[in-house]
Amino acid sequence: MKKILISVAPVDAADKLNNPRAIARDVYDCYKNGACMVHLHCRDLNGALTPDVSLLEETVDYIRQYCPDIIIEISTGGVSNLTIEERCQTCYPSWVETNSLNVGSVNLGTAVYQNPIKDVEYCVSKIMENNKTPDIEVFELGMINTVRELDEKFHFKRPLFFALVFGHAGEMPATVPALDHMIAALNENFPASNDVLWGYTQAHRSDWEMVKVALDKGAAGVRVGFEDSHCLGNGEVSDTNSAIIADLADVIKSKGMMPMTPDEARAMLGIPPLKRRF
């Protein structure tokens, strides 16, 4: 039976209050419903992105108390005025297992998400120097070509895990042809069958239709949560991330698949076994 990695991104970028204990309790409920990875940004008490990882560490400590084996993924991105050196402060802590790697610039709504290639290469170097596993975020087709060029220079470990992102205004739409183009580009640039895994993320999602298509077409993972959408599959707005995770888990099971455990996801992605802190 195929297993699917469920990642939860629990914090809406518009949130103006960063409460570590509340986030940890929310993540725990998601973990119980099938999430094996949590995706977080480094934020201050007011929700703004920051290079200071102290509040993030407190949040992760609480999460670890509730969910001792969940995979901790920390972003190196987000629309902000931080320098790439500041954004990459999340590559250094020992409690971070994987970092998101953003490989190009793109319009996101009215904002421009800036990732010039020199910044991307700096981020790659810090992720690799600190033995983190990159979660390669792709918003446009050409970014896959960029990853191949980066691989020729930096030699990523296998498998590469691509987070294919759809649905933001200004980037790839959440449509079947767009997904097909992304998959074709992955196959063209990385023809070895064991080189590449990919997951599906959809901003402003209001149903599960494209998630179902992604699962049918070979997605190894799906990311959901308030960072991307507050909606359940029926379009209703959920008050909790855990209800979204439970709804997604039901969709996965309806496909004859099951959610992965954290250790199964580590094995799939080549993340070293967890050194227990508690």
C-alpha positions in Angstrom: 0.0 0.0 0.0 1.4 3.4 -1.0 2.0 5.8 1.8 1.8 9.6 1.6 3.7 12.2 3.5 1.3 14.8 5.0 2.9 18.1 6.0 1.1 20.7 8.0 1.9 24.4 7.6 -0.2 25.6 10.6 0.5 29.3 10.8 -1.3 31.8 8.5 1.2 34.5 7.3 -1.4 37.1 8.3 -1.4 36.0 11.9 -0.2 38.8 14.2 0.2 36.8 17.3 2.8 34.0 17.6 1.9 31.8 20.5 4.3 28.8 20.8 2.2 26.7 23.1 -0.9 27.2 21.0 1.0 26.3 17.8 2.3 23.1 19.5 -1.1 22.0 20.7 -2.4 22.6 17.2 0.4 20.6 15.7 -0.2 17.8 18.1 -3.8 17.5 17.0 -2.6 17.4 13.4 0.0 14.8 14.3 -2.7 12.5 15.8 -4.7 12.9 12.5 -1.9 11.9 10.2 0.6 14.7 9.8 4.2 13.5 9.9 5.9 16.9 9.2 5.4 20.4 10.4 6.5 23.4 8.2 7.2 26.6 10.1 8.7 30.0 9.5 10.9 31.9 11.9 8.6 34.6 13.4 8.6 37.0 16.3 5.8 37.5 18.8 3.9 39.7 16.4 4.2 37.2 13.5 6.9 39.1 11.5 9.7 37.1 10.0 12.9 37.4 11.9 16.5 36.0 11.9 16.2 35.5 15.7 15.4 31.8 16.2 14.8 31.9 20.0 11.0 32.0 19.8 11.0 29.4 17.1 13.2 27.1 19.2 10.7 27.5 22.1 7.9 26.5 19.7 9.8 23.5 18.5 10.6 22.4 22.1 6.8 22.5 22.9 6.1 20.6 19.7 8.6 17.9 20.6 7.0 17.5 24.0 3.7 16.7 22.3 5.0 15.0 19.1 8.5 13.5 19.9 9.1 12.2 16.4 7.4 14.6 14.0 9.7 16.0 11.3 10.7 19.6 11.8 10.9 21.6 8.6 11.9 25.3 8.8 11.6 27.8 5.9 14.4 29.9 4.6 11.9 32.0 2.8 8.8 34.2 3.0 8.2 37.6 1.5 10.2 40.0 3.7 13.1 42.5 3.7 15.5 40.0 5.4 18.8 39.4 3.8 19.7 35.9 2.6 22.1 35.6 5.5 19.3 36.4 7.9 16.9 34.0 6.2 19.4 31.2 6.5 19.8 31.4 10.3 17.3 28.6 10.3 19.8 26.3 8.7 22.1 26.1 11.7 20.1 24.7 14.7 20.5 21.0 15.4 16.8 20.6 15.9 16.0 21.6 12.3 15.8 18.5 10.1 14.9 20.0 6.7 14.8 23.5 5.2 12.6 24.8 2.4 14.8 25.8 -0.5 13.3 28.5 -2.8 15.0 28.5 -6.2 13.7 31.5 -8.0 11.8 34.8 -7.9 8.0 35.0 -8.6 5.0 37.2 -8.3 2.8 36.1 -5.4 -0.3 38.2 -5.5 0.8 41.8 -5.3 4.2 40.9 -3.8 7.4 39.9 -5.5 9.1 37.0 -3.9 12.7 37.7 -4.6 15.2 34.8 -4.8 18.0 35.9 -7.1 20.4 33.1 -8.1 23.3 34.3 -5.9 21.0 34.2 -2.9 19.7 30.7 -3.9 23.3 29.4 -4.2 24.1 30.9 -0.8 21.1 29.1 0.7 22.0 25.8 -1.0 25.5 26.0 0.5 24.2 26.6 4.0 21.6 23.8 3.8 24.3 21.4 2.6 27.0 22.6 5.0 24.6 22.0 7.9 23.5 18.6 6.7 19.9 19.6 6.3 17.5 18.0 3.7 16.3 20.5 1.2 12.6 20.7 0.4 12.8 22.4 -3.0 9.9 24.8 -3.5 9.0 25.4 -7.2 6.5 28.0 -8.2 7.2 28.2 -12.0 8.3 25.7 -14.7 11.7 27.3 -15.3 12.7 26.8 -11.6 13.0 23.0 -12.4 15.7 23.8 -14.9 17.4 26.0 -12.3 17.5 23.0 -9.9 19.2 20.9 -12.5 21.8 23.6 -13.0 22.2 23.8 -9.2 22.6 20.1 -9.0 25.4 20.1 -11.5 27.2 22.6 -9.3 26.3 21.4 -5.8 25.5 17.7 -6.3 22.3 17.2 -4.2 21.9 13.9 -2.4 19.2 11.7 -3.7 16.3 11.6 -3.8 15.5 15.3 -4.5 12.1 16.3 -3.0 10.2 19.0 -4.9 7.4 20.9 -3.3 5.3 21.9 -6.4 3.3 25.0 -5.4 0.2 26.1 -7.3 -2.6 28.6 -6.9 -1.0 31.9 -5.9 -2.0 34.8 -8.1 0.9 35.4 -10.4 2.3 31.9 -10.5 1.4 28.5 -11.9 -2.4 27.9 -11.6 -3.9 24.9 -9.8 -5.0 23.1 -13.0 -4.4 19.7 -14.5 -2.4 21.1 -17.5 -0.1 23.1 -15.2 0.6 20.0 -13.0 1.2 17.9 -16.1 3.7 20.5 -17.4 5.5 20.4 -14.0 5.7 16.6 -13.9 7.0 16.5 -17.5 9.7 19.1 -16.7 10.8 16.9 -13.7 11.0 13.9 -15.9 12.9 15.8 -18.6 15.5 17.3 -16.3 15.8 14.3 -14.0 15.2 11.2 -16.1 16.5 8.7 -13.5 13.4 7.2 -11.8 14.9 7.2 -8.4 16.2 10.8 -8.5 13.0 12.7 -7.8 10.0 12.7 -5.5 7.4 15.5 -5.5 4.7 16.8 -3.3 1.7 19.0 -4.0 0.8 22.3 -2.3 -2.1 24.5 -3.3 -2.7 28.1 -2.1 -6.3 29.3 -1.8 -7.5 25.7 -2.1 -11.3 25.3 -1.7 -11.7 21.6 -2.4 -9.7 18.4 -2.8 -10.1 18.0 -6.6 -6.5 18.9 -7.6 -5.1 17.1 -4.6 -6.9 13.9 -5.8 -5.4 14.5 -9.3 -1.9 14.9 -7.8 -2.3 11.7 -5.8 -3.4 9.8 -8.9 -0.4 11.2 -10.9 2.2 10.1 -8.3 2.5 12.7 -5.5 4.6 11.4 -2.6 3.3 14.1 -0.3 0.7 16.8 0.2 1.1 20.0 2.3 -1.9 21.7 3.8 -2.7 24.1 6.7 -3.6 27.7 7.4 -0.5 29.0 5.6 -2.0 27.8 2.4 -5.8 27.6 2.9 -8.3 27.4 5.8 -10.8 25.3 3.7 -12.0 21.8 4.1 -12.8 19.7 1.1 -16.4 21.0 0.9 -15.3 24.6 0.8 -16.2 25.3 4.4 -13.7 27.3 6.4 -12.2 25.3 9.2 -11.4 26.6 12.7 -8.5 24.2 13.1 -5.7 22.7 11.1 -6.4 19.3 12.6 -9.8 19.1 10.9 -8.1 19.9 7.5 -5.5 17.1 8.2 -8.3 14.6 9.1 -10.2 15.6 5.9 -7.1 15.1 3.8 -6.3 11.7 5.5 -9.8 10.5 4.5 -9.1 11.6 0.9 -5.8 9.7 0.9 -7.5 6.5 2.4 -10.2 6.8 -0.3 -7.4 6.4 -2.9 -6.3 3.1 -1.3 -3.3 4.9 0.3 -2.3 5.7 3.9 -0.6 8.6 5.7 3.1 8.0 6.4 4.6 7.9 9.9 7.5 10.3 10.6 10.1 7.6 10.4 8.7 6.3 7.1 9.0 9.8 5.7 12.6 10.2 7.0 13.5 7.0 5.3 11.9 8.1 2.0 13.6 11.5 2.0 17.0 10.4 3.3 16.6 12.4 6.5 18.9 10.9 9.3 17.1 9.1 12.1 15.9 11.4 14.8 18.1 11.9 17.9 15.6 12.0 20.6 15.7 15.1 22.8 13.0 14.0 25.3 
